[in-house]
Amino acid sequence: MENEGKLLAGALVTLGLATAALVVLPYIQVRDIQPPEDLKPYTSAELRGRSVYVANGCMYCHSQQPRDRNFGPDAERGWGRASVPADYVYDRPHQLGSMRTGPDLFNIGVRQPSKDWQLGHLYQPRAYVPGSIMPSYPYLFEVKDSAETGDEVIRLPPGFGPPGKVVVALPEALDLVKYLQALKHDYPVLPAEPQVVAGPAP
């Protein structure tokens, strides 16, 4: 019985240390973080689009957390600067992701701001990225014989649209694209370094 008591005490101490290191200390570090000046809250359309992003499991293939240059080639891939906790102030819950089957989307609104490209890519990814393994999302669109007033018709490359018909984006697709376009983290997160004014040579 004595050994069982020691085992239980050891397990509780280990659990307490792990909880302190993995939950309590990180919370203390980030609880008072303020958003960067240029980071804006999501609009209602962007929040609806974020819900579509979550519902379709986009985070299972796309991360939103570029690494520092010392930890990976993310900057060389064009994914932008390394992310910091303040970038996620308005994300509840965050969509950091853990896989990179597809590229990181932290800065997709900067890299690919075109609404036409984003809509077409959702309808048929291989029309824009040959060999892409991303699934298409045809249920976010409607195929019609002709466009009606107010329809958002997507422009597909030749050979990728249904012959003699038009593809119209549904509100869910439009909101999702607004969310993707809002993923712009090109603002500075650190104060500018002071400029040294060169004096006359001695």
N, C-alpha and C positions, 0 to 999 in steps of 0.2 A: 504493500500500500504506500510505503514511503516513496518508492521510485515513481509510482503513478502520480503522486502529488508533485514531485519535482518536474515530471514530464508536463503536467498541466500548467505549472507555473512558468516553465520555459516557453511553452506554446503561447501563453497569454502575453508574456514579455515580447516575444517575437512579433505577435500580431500588433501589439501596441506600438512598437518601433516602426513597423512597416506602415501602419496607419499614419503615424506622425510624419514619416518621410515622404509618403506618396500622396497624402490627402491634406493634412493640416498645414505643413510648411508651404507647399505650392499655393494653397488658398491664401495664406498670409501674404505671399509675395505678389499676387495679382489682384487682390480684392479692391484696391483703391486706384487701379489704372484708369486714366482718363483717355478718351478717344483723341486721336490726332486732330488737329484743327481742320484739315481738309477731308476727313472721313465723315460722310453724311449718313444719317439713318436711312434705312430702306423705305421706299415709297410703298403704298398699298399694293400696286401692281407688282413691284419687285418681290414683296413678301409672298404674294400669291405664286409668283414664279418660283420662289425658293421652295414653296410647298410642293410644287410639281417636281422640282429637282430632287427633293427628299423622297417623294412617293415613287419615283422611277429608279431610285437607288444609284444615282449618278456618282455618289461618293465611294461606291465600291470599286470603281475603276479610275476615278480622278481624285487626286489630292488637292488641297488648297493650302499648302505650306512649303514654299520653296526653302531650301536649306542654305545655310551660310556657305560661302566659298570654301571654307576649310573642311566641310563635311560632304560636299558633292558638287557636281557640275551643273547645278540648276540654273545659275546665272548664264553660263555659256549656252545653255539650251534656249535662252531667251525668256525664261519664266519670271524674270524680275528679281528684285532684291529679296533677301531673306525676310520671312515674316516675323513679326514680333507680337506679343500678347495684345497690345493695343489695337491691332488690326481687326480683332474679333469681338470688339466691345458690343456690337449690335447683333452678333450671331448667337441665337438661342434656339436650339443647341448648335454648337459649332459643327462645321462640315469639313474638318481637317482631312479625313480620309486616311487610309493606311495602305492603299495599293496604287500603283502607277501603271495600270494596264494602258491607260491613255495619258496624255500630258497633264501637267498640273494646271489648274484653272484659276489660280490666285489672281492672275492678271489677264485673263482672257478678254476682258473688256477693253484693255489697252492693245493687246496683240491682234484681236480680231473684232473691231467695233461694228462691222457691217451687219445690219439686221438681215439683209438678203442672204448673206453667206450663212449666218447662224440658222435661219429657218431652213434653208436648203440642206444644210448639213444634218439637221435633225431628221428631215424627211428621208434623205438618202446620203449617208456619210461617204460612200465610195464615189459619189459624183465629185467630191471635193478633195478627198484623201484616198487615192488609189491604194487598195490593199488593206484599208482600215477594217478592224474587226468590231468596231462599234456597231451595236444594233441600230436599225432604223426605228423611228417612232411614228408609223403611219396613222395611229389612232389619235395623234395630235393634229391631224389634218383631215380635210374633206375633199374628195375628188368630185368635181362637178362638170357638167357639160359646158357651162358658161358662168362667168363671174357675175355676181349681183352687186348692187350698190353697197359700199362699205366693206366688201370682201378684201382680205389681204392675200392677194395671189402671189405665190412664191415663184421666183424665176429660177428654173433649173437648167443646168447645161443641156445641150442637145442630146437626145437619146435617153434621158433619165426620167422624163415625165410621161404620164399616160398619154398615148396618142389621141389627139383630138379633144382632150379634156384639160381642165385647169385644176391645180392643187391649191386649196385655200387653207390658210392657217386658222386653227380654232383659237379661242381666247387663251386656252392653257398654253399653247405653243408661243403665243405672243408674250404672255407673262413670263414664261421661262426664258425667252430671249432677253427680255428687259432685265431679269435677274443676272443673266450672264454678262450683259453689257455693263451692269453695275459693279462687276468685280474688277475694280480699278484701284490698285494700290501703288500708284506711282508718286505719291506724295512723300516728302522726307519725314522720317520718324525721329531723327536726331537733329539737334540744333546745328546750324551751319558752323563749320570750323572758322575761327577768327583768321582774317587775312593778314598776313605779315607784310608790312610795307618795307620794301628794301630801301635802306638808306644809302648815302654816298659811300663809295668804296674808300676804305682807309688808305 
